[in-house]
Amino acid sequence: STQSTWDPYPATKIMFLPDMQLTWPDMIATTGDYLRLWDVHDDNSIAMKVCLNNQKKSDFCAPLTSFDWNAEDPRLIATASIDTTCSIWDISAEKATTQLIAHDKEVYDIAFAKGVDVFASVGADGSVRLFDLRSLEHSTIIYESTDFQPVLRLSWNKQDPNYVATVLVDSNNIVILDIRVPSVPVAVLSNHQAVVNSLQWAPHSSCHICTAADDSQALIWDLSALPKPIEDPILAYTAEAEINTLQWSSLQTDWIAIVFGKKLQILRV
């Protein structure tokens, strides 16, 4: 069965609560104008639990472009905003515990590393920046794009947290970074024939990543040969239209979901 609910602003991202221990009630989070948490009831009905606003003194909001939910401590959500800031939220206290100016321009994406302290963000200033919640006075720029081309998407390898994958705006390529060797990509994956929209590392493997693009293809890459060049993907699927986003199931790792047009397809790897 399906259920629907109403959000007053188009959602920029949606995630289920990543509770592997099954100790939390079912919840969904969305970002758009604000960070919203939604309860999922036993009958699969959905109701908004709370709307979290970090700018209560203003009549206007800076829309949130993305967020990440910490898998090891589900109390923590990190959000990215067009106002150059990132915020860390404690959803049990229903408040932001940290807000920092992360980039010189809009922040487009954010992701936690494995663990609870380290996260990275990307933005319109063309940089990938690394942060540690234990020492927020400083950040590390691990990559800057040529001509400061905006960096749109970010995915952190949770099985080997030395590796981060990024996508630049209007780019066919996926840039693979090793945070131990800042500034220089360890690989560039370049088989897509149109703009890349989404990417995600395999939740169960340190060397596999799936990417999706406007060429209607979802590609799976094996990066076990790094630092040797990666020429071709190991698997490819062609959808009926441009693929907007993908999700690799962390519980049932043989399945990947893709979205194109008004359709959602579930693919078996």
C-alpha positions in Angstrom: 0.0 0.0 0.0 1.0 3.6 -0.4 0.5 6.7 1.8 0.9 10.3 0.9 1.4 13.5 3.0 1.7 17.1 2.2 4.9 19.2 2.5 4.5 23.0 1.7 7.9 23.1 0.0 9.4 20.7 -2.6 11.7 18.3 -0.7 15.3 18.4 -1.6 16.1 15.1 0.1 14.2 12.4 2.0 15.6 9.6 4.3 14.3 6.9 6.6 15.8 6.9 10.0 18.9 4.6 9.8 18.2 2.6 12.9 19.9 -0.8 12.4 19.3 -1.8 16.0 15.5 -1.2 15.7 15.4 0.8 18.9 13.7 4.0 17.5 10.2 4.4 16.2 9.9 4.6 12.4 10.6 8.1 11.1 11.3 10.0 7.9 13.2 13.2 7.6 12.9 15.7 4.7 14.6 19.0 3.9 13.2 21.9 1.9 12.5 25.2 3.5 13.1 23.6 6.9 14.1 20.2 8.3 11.0 18.2 9.0 10.6 14.9 10.9 7.7 12.6 10.1 6.3 9.8 12.2 5.5 6.6 10.3 2.7 4.8 12.2 1.9 1.1 12.3 -0.9 1.5 9.8 1.7 3.2 7.5 0.1 6.6 7.9 2.5 9.5 8.0 2.2 12.6 10.3 4.6 15.5 10.8 6.4 15.2 14.1 8.3 18.5 14.2 9.5 21.3 11.9 13.0 22.4 12.9 13.9 26.0 12.2 17.3 27.5 13.0 16.3 31.0 12.0 13.4 31.8 14.3 14.3 35.5 14.5 13.8 36.0 10.8 10.6 36.0 8.7 12.5 34.3 5.9 14.3 31.0 5.6 17.4 30.0 3.7 16.3 26.7 1.9 18.1 23.5 2.8 19.8 21.8 -0.1 20.5 18.4 1.5 21.1 16.5 4.7 22.6 13.3 6.1 21.4 11.2 9.0 24.1 9.7 11.2 23.8 5.9 11.0 25.7 5.3 14.3 23.9 7.9 16.3 20.5 8.6 14.8 20.0 11.6 17.1 22.3 13.5 14.7 21.3 15.1 11.4 23.6 17.4 9.4 22.0 19.9 7.0 23.4 22.1 4.2 22.0 25.4 3.2 22.2 28.0 0.5 23.2 30.6 3.1 26.8 29.0 3.2 26.1 27.2 6.5 25.9 23.7 7.8 24.0 22.7 10.9 24.1 19.7 13.2 20.8 18.8 14.8 20.0 16.8 17.9 16.6 15.5 17.0 15.9 14.1 20.5 16.3 17.7 21.8 14.7 19.1 18.7 17.4 21.8 18.3 20.5 22.6 16.4 23.7 22.0 18.5 26.1 23.5 16.0 25.8 26.0 13.1 28.9 27.0 11.1 29.8 28.9 8.0 31.1 26.0 5.9 31.8 27.5 2.5 32.2 30.8 0.7 29.0 30.2 -1.4 26.0 27.9 -1.2 26.4 24.5 0.3 25.0 21.8 -2.0 25.5 18.5 -0.1 26.8 17.1 3.2 27.7 13.6 4.4 28.9 11.9 7.6 31.9 9.7 7.5 31.7 6.4 9.4 31.4 7.3 13.1 29.8 10.4 14.7 32.4 13.1 14.5 33.6 13.7 11.0 31.6 15.0 8.0 32.2 16.6 4.7 30.4 19.2 2.6 30.5 20.5 -1.0 29.3 23.7 -2.5 29.2 26.4 -5.2 32.7 27.6 -4.3 34.1 24.4 -6.0 35.5 22.9 -2.8 35.1 19.7 -0.8 35.7 20.4 2.9 36.3 18.1 5.8 35.0 18.9 9.4 35.4 17.3 12.8 32.8 18.1 15.4 35.5 17.8 18.1 37.4 20.7 16.6 35.2 23.0 14.5 37.6 26.0 14.6 39.3 24.5 11.5 38.3 22.7 8.3 40.4 20.9 5.7 39.9 21.6 2.0 40.5 18.2 0.4 39.7 19.2 -3.1 39.1 22.3 -5.3 37.7 21.9 -8.8 39.3 23.5 -11.8 38.1 27.1 -12.3 36.1 26.6 -9.0 33.3 24.8 -10.8 30.6 24.1 -8.3 30.6 20.6 -6.7 27.0 19.3 -6.5 27.0 15.8 -4.9 29.0 13.9 -2.3 29.0 10.3 -1.1 31.3 8.9 1.6 32.5 5.3 1.5 31.3 3.9 4.8 33.3 0.7 4.4 36.6 2.5 3.7 36.2 6.1 5.0 39.4 7.2 3.3 37.4 7.5 0.0 34.9 10.1 -1.0 33.1 10.4 -4.3 31.9 13.8 -5.8 30.1 15.1 -8.8 30.6 18.6 -10.3 27.7 20.6 -11.7 26.9 19.8 -15.4 29.6 17.1 -15.4 29.7 13.6 -16.9 32.4 12.5 -14.6 32.6 11.2 -11.0 35.7 12.3 -9.0 37.1 9.8 -6.5 39.1 11.4 -3.7 41.4 9.8 -1.1 41.3 12.1 1.9 44.9 11.0 2.8 46.1 12.6 -0.4 44.2 16.0 -0.6 43.7 18.0 -3.8 44.5 15.2 -6.4 41.7 12.8 -7.5 42.7 9.2 -7.1 40.4 8.3 -10.0 37.9 9.9 -12.5 35.1 7.8 -13.8 34.1 9.0 -17.2 31.8 6.5 -19.0 28.5 8.5 -18.6 27.4 10.3 -21.8 25.4 13.0 -20.0 25.3 14.9 -16.7 25.6 12.7 -13.5 22.8 13.2 -11.0 23.3 10.7 -8.3 25.9 8.4 -6.8 26.2 6.0 -3.8 28.8 3.7 -2.5 27.8 0.1 -1.9 26.7 -0.3 1.8 28.4 -3.7 2.0 31.6 -3.3 -0.1 34.5 -0.9 0.1 35.2 -1.0 -3.6 31.9 -0.7 -5.4 29.9 2.5 -6.3 26.8 3.1 -8.3 26.2 6.2 -10.4 23.2 7.5 -12.4 22.9 10.1 -15.0 20.9 11.9 -17.7 22.1 9.3 -20.2 19.4 7.1 -18.6 22.1 4.7 -17.3 22.9 3.3 -13.9 26.4 2.0 -13.7 28.2 0.0 -11.1 32.0 0.4 -10.8 34.6 -1.9 -9.2 37.4 0.3 -7.8 39.4 -2.5 -6.3 42.2 -1.9 -8.8 42.9 1.6 -7.5 45.2 3.5 -7.9 45.3 2.0 -11.4 42.9 3.7 -13.9 39.3 2.5 -13.9 38.2 2.3 -17.5 34.8 0.7 -17.6 31.9 -0.2 -15.2 31.2 -3.8 -14.4 27.4 -3.5 -14.7 25.1 -1.2 -16.6 21.3 -0.7 -16.8 19.5 1.6 -19.2 16.2 3.1 -18.0 13.4 4.6 -20.0 14.4 8.2 -19.2 17.0 10.3 -17.4 17.7 8.9 -13.9 17.3 11.5 -11.2 18.4 9.6 -8.1 19.3 6.2 -6.8 19.5 4.4 -3.5 21.4 1.2 -2.6 19.6 -0.8 0.1 21.7 -1.2 3.2 19.5 -4.0 4.5 19.0 -5.9 1.3 22.2 -5.2 -0.6 21.2 -7.0 -3.8 18.7 -4.2 -4.6 19.1 -0.7 -5.9 16.2 1.7 -6.4 16.3 4.3 -9.2 13.8 7.1 -10.1 13.1 8.5 -13.6 10.2 10.5 -14.8 7.3 9.5 -12.6 8.5 6.0 -12.1 10.5 4.2 -9.4 12.2 0.9 -10.4 13.9 -1.6 -8.1 16.9 -3.4 -9.7 18.5 -6.6 -8.6 22.2 -6.5 -8.7 
